[in-house]
Amino acid sequence: MAVLQELDALAPIREKVEAGERLDFEDGLTLMETDDLLALGELADLARRLRGGNDDVYFVQNINLYQTNVCRVKCKFCAFARTNKQEDAFTLTADEFVEDAVKQYEVSKFTEIHTVNGENPHVGLEYYVELIRKLKAALPDVHLKFYTASEIHHMSKLEDCTHEEVLSALKDAGLGSMPGGGAEIFADRVRRLVAPGKEPAEEWFDVHDKAHRLGITTQCTMLYGHVETYEERIDHMLRLREQQDKTGGFLSFIPLAFHPENTVFERRGFRFTTGADDLKVIAVARLVLDNIPHVKAYWIMMGLPMAQLALHFGANDVQGTVMREKIFQAAGATSGTEQKIEELVRFIREAGRTPVQRDSLYNELRRW
Ligand code: SF4
């Protein structure tokens, strides 16, 4: 009986998906509330295919490197940030960072460096510009995906200039694209609870808006599984969809499951998200975000087996080899910090999909 009711609830949404109609807030909520996970996954996969998707699953050969973990903000979900005085705080010089990156490149010919940092109050815009310039000179063929919107906003406050000016300076130095962090959950209520020191959602959107208009593509994210409601998740997705309608510069959406270890939430009894919730978020994102081409199952966050399942729930990207990830590891992720290409290829194939190595802008480099 319960299953029949679930099917009834999803039937009008299926009709909309099949007709190519856009889903609204209520549809999103219905999807979030369903317990019929398999029907949800099938619907998300159908939507992905109807919008032009095929069996290709993407990954990139990349490395995560960090300039500084010093941060003024103190988000309650963060286990990465340090104050300048803490023993394990670090702020690398441009030369130290470049030397390390070049050494790593000799070992593993990655095509992308992904870098996000704390909002360090002790260094200015020139610190970042110098690093990008030197890195681009040392590794001209490597794509630099650097700095969240929160970091860009922080730089603009420090320098008393606009987001556009910061982005232009970084782009001139060699910035390729931007990651999607800092979005958390856009609703004010949640932001006040989990990241009171962070910029309001409007600033996050303004940075991405300006980046897209300057020709810098970006990613977008949602950190879920803490204090947000289903309504706030759907509101978050709809705001992203609206921005994408305006500028079209989001390449992918990456749901990030909250990891409570080593954060104040761990002491308050918060637990890791469940696999069912992770799959649900992937599927609902694919259904609601009809204008963002790629949905990532980030294996560092959800583990390889669950990421494999997510490929049948609307995801078509597993991010990449991701050497040296530190942020989720600090918060208790147990999935490791690196995957070899052969292993990613194997697990994509065993999910019945076609592994495609891509560059940072989704150009195909190799397929298996
Ligand atoms: S999430 Fe980012 S901004 Fe917030 S405390 Fe951690 S490093 Fe700082």
Residues whose N, C-alpha, C, O or C-beta is under 5 A from the ligand:
A	BS01	SF4	C71 V73 K74 C75 C78 A81 N117 G118 E119
